[in-house]
Amino acid sequence: MYTGAAQYDDPQEYPVNKACEGIDGASEGADTLGRIFSGIVALRWENSCHDVDEFLSDETLDSSWGWQTIEYMNSGNKSYRVAPIPHWITTYYGSHCIRVVVKRFGSNLIFSNGFRDPYSSAGVLEDISDSIIAVVTKNGSHCLDIQPATEDDPEWLVMQRKIEVDMVYDWILKYSADLLQNQSIR
């Protein structure tokens, strides 16, 4: 629940603020577990029951995202009856430095990060090349820009989406021009 709040820190609700207010507002003398639970209650106040196992539901486990997050990020769960493989991603793709791999083999990529999201500390925060771009926003999070737009979106989010759409549009124009040029050469 906490990682979801950080990942999708919706500016209309700011769930990270809600969670922190819940933690800070826990009962006097609450231990760590009590404070964590107070944060969960603050995030999910409308529920009469708080299911701390919601991310291990059958629906989550049946998805490819469930496979990736449980088997490759969480070494303690064997939901798929496959032993976790620590460091599989870096071993398989050959590097602990994404910048090296992406610069060697990538193009037309946007790395979107926001500093309200703790994942940004491991994100790509600077452009790697002319077509591998980092879009970083102070108030954003790495999934917020791909959420549906609303009338209430703050201006910075509207601008972030515009920057990303303009980049993709330019890449499509360049590809189309290159394709036409190659067809005329034949």
Secondary structure, DSSP 8 states (H G I E B T S, - for coil): -HHHHHHT--TTT-HHHHHHHHHHTS-TT--HHHHHHHHHHHHTTT-SS--TTGGGSHHHHTSHHHHIIIIII-TT--TTSS---TTHHHHHHT-S-HHHHHHHH--SEEEEEETTSGGGGGS--S--BTTEEEEEESS--TTGGGS---TT--HHHHHHHHHHHHHHHHHHHHHHHHHHHHHHH-
